[in-house]
Amino acid sequence: MNSKRGRAAVAAGVALATAGIVGGITLASAGPERPASPQGEVRATIALGVAQSAHANQDGNTEAVTSSEVVLTTQQAALDLFAPGDTVPDGSAPSYLVQVQGSFVGYTVKHSSTEPLMTGRVMWFVARADTGLITDWGMGQQPVALGTLGEVSTLPLEPAA
């Protein structure tokens, strides 16, 4: 799969506490239970970060992305799905993998002036389950099967202004 991944400083930059989240599913060694779909402030932080980045990289000839799919997993399992071979020091951290489909151009991806901009039909974002801050992201041509990681739900996105 042709995918590029970048460490993100994409998220809203707001430190949030998620104490009080109950219910949902538990990952092995994930610590406290987390809902299969992000809730409350974590949901808002993820949706904002994803919407801003998707908008910043969106092909100008398409409509704004307004929804995405999300699944609770670990950071490493998410990377294994869209960026095989990439590793992180603590890949067992509970994370949400968000997949957005559309028409994208890698405007925010670092590249040399001699390289063409990367394009893709899908973007992926990995966000910490405890804060919602985006840790990794990638772009590619084909969506990945999020259902292989767990229960998939829809994450509405507000169009970025």
N, C-alpha and C positions, 0 to 999 in steps of 0.2 A: 504494500500500500504506500502510495506517495503521500506522506504526511510530514508536516513540520511542526515542531513544538517549541514553545517559548516559555520561559519563566515569566510570570505575570506581575506587573505592577498595574494591573488593569482594574482591580476592584475599587470599590468606593473609598477605601481607606478609613473606614470607620471600625473601631474596635468594639465588638459586641459580645455580650455574655449571653449564653443560651441556657442558663440554669432554669429548671422548671419544665423542660421538655420531657414529656412522658409518653409511653406507648410506642408503637412501631415495632421494628425488628432489631435484633441484636446481632452484630458481627462478632465473630470469634475474636477475642482480645480487643474488642472495640471500646471497652469501658462502659459508660452509661448507654442505655438504650437510646436509639435515635429513630425518628419517624422515617418511613420509606421515602417520603417526599418532604422537602424542607418546609419548615413552618415559621411563622412570625418574622422576627427581624433577620434571621438567617435566610429565609426565603426572599425577603426584600433586598438584602445585600447581594445575593446571587443573581436575582433577576436584574438588578440595576447594573452590575458588572458585566453580565452577559449581553444585555441590551446595548450598553455603551460600546463594547468591543465589536459586537456584530454590526452595529450601525457604522462605526469607524472604518470597518473593512468591507462594507457592503458595496456591491456593484451599483453604481448610480442609476442604472436602468431598471431596477427592480423595486417592488414594494417593500416597505419596512417589515422586518421579521417581527411577528407578534406572539409567537409561542415556541416552545422547545420541549424536548423530552428530558427527563431526569431520572437517575437511579442512584440509590445508596450503595456504596461499594467501599473499597480501599483505594488510596492514591495509586499504589502499584498495579492493582487489577485494572484500574481505569487506563493507566499508561500502556499496559500490556495490550489493551484492546485497540487503541488508536495510534500508539507509538511503540510498537514492539521493539524490545532491546533497550529502551530507556529505563533507567533505574533511579531511585531516590533513596537517601539514607534510611528514612523511616517510612517505608512504603505501606506499612500496616495502618497508617492513620486513617480513620473513617473519613470518607469524602463523598461528595456528590459528583457524578459525571453528568454533564449537561450536553446535549446534542442539538444543534440548530441547523436546519436546512435552509438553503437559499442560494444566492449567487454572490460570491465573495472574492475580493481582491486583497492581497496581503499588504495593504497600505501601511500598517503598523509593524510589519515584520522587518527587522534589520536585514539589509542586503546591500551589495555593492552597486554602484551606479551602472555597472556593465551587465548585471543580472536582470532578467525580466522579473516583474512582480509575480509572486505566487498567486494562483487562483484556485478556487475550490467551490464545491457545491454543499459543503458541510463544514461546520466549525464545532470543536469540542472544547469544553471548559471543565477543569477539575477544581472543585471548591471544597475547602475545609468544612466538615460537617458541624464543627463547633462554632465557627464564626461566619461562614459563608464567603470568606475571602478566597479569591481565585489564586491557585498556586501554579497551574499549568494550563496551556491551551494549545490547540493545534488546528490545522486546516487540511482538508483532503477532498477527494472526489466522490467517495462512496460512504454512505452512512454505515455505522457499525451496529451490530445486534446487541443493543443495551439489555434486552431480556435475558441474555446469558449471564448477567451479573445479578439479577434480582427483579423485583417488582418495578415496572416503569410507570411513571405518571407524567402528566403534562405540567409544565411550568409556564404560565402566561408571562409575557414580557411587555412592558410599556415601551412604545416607540421612543427612542432617544430624541431629544430636541436638538 
